[in-house]
């Protein structure tokens, strides 16, 4: 598992490399965001996305490797399914579950990283608004911003949970869906 406790350090490192390569050396993008140009959004977005994309990509790769070695994938191959069919029809659904679960958490990491990235690149946004309101002790703006962020995070986590239930290949009524009000279906004996 990756430790994101040094998020700020890696944000500074990624930002410095991006500015050095794409702004100073190549001159493709501005180092700071002035105005509302789309080119000014590229470096801040990449700075936020690189650590999270790497983590989710690694999680998907590990899940695909594990699912491809599972008995259900071996059975599908034995029935004559092509590798692409095994990937798209069988293993991807199993491998996507952990990534979907952690994508909601990663969204929270993006929200918290936005405060640092907006300050580094000079972008206006919720993170910068919260930082300025905290510095000037503007309590209503701080409370409103925190409520908007918390509501957004709650909605994203609810969508991720719903998506996880849709993608989950396990049959309904067994396993994690079983509870006191919904008992698990008994296994049918093969005679």
C-alpha positions, 0 to 999 in steps of 0.5 A: 500500500502506498503511504500518502502522508508526504503528499505535500512533498510529492506535490512540490516535486511533481510541480517543480519537474513539470514547470522545469520541463514543460514551462521553462525548457519547452515553453509549452505551458505557463508556469502560473495560471493567469486568466482563464486559459485552458493551457494554464490548467494543464500543469495543475491538473497533471500535478494533482492527477499523477500520484493518484493515477499511479496508485490506482493504476498499480491497484488495477494491475495487481487486481487484474493479475490476481483475477487472471490467475483465478479459477473462474478465468481458467475455466473461461479459457478452458471453455474456449474464450479468447484472452480479450473476452476473459479480460473484458467479461470476467477479470475486469469486473473483479479487478475494478472493485478495489479501484472503485472503492479507493477512487472515492478516497482518492477524490478526497485526496484530490480535494485536499491536494487542491489547496496546495496546488492552487496556492503553488500555481496561483489558481483561484478555487475552493482551496485558495478561498478556504486558505484566504478565509482561514487567514482572515478569520472569515468563519461563515466562508470557512463553514460554507466551504467546508460544507460544500467540500463535505457534501461533494465528498459524500456524494462521490463516495455514495456514487462509488458505493453504488457503482461498486454494487453494480460492478460486483460480479458476486450474486445478490443475496449472498456474502456481503449483502446478507444481513439480519433482515436479508439472510444469505441464500443456502448453498444448493447441494450437488447430488 
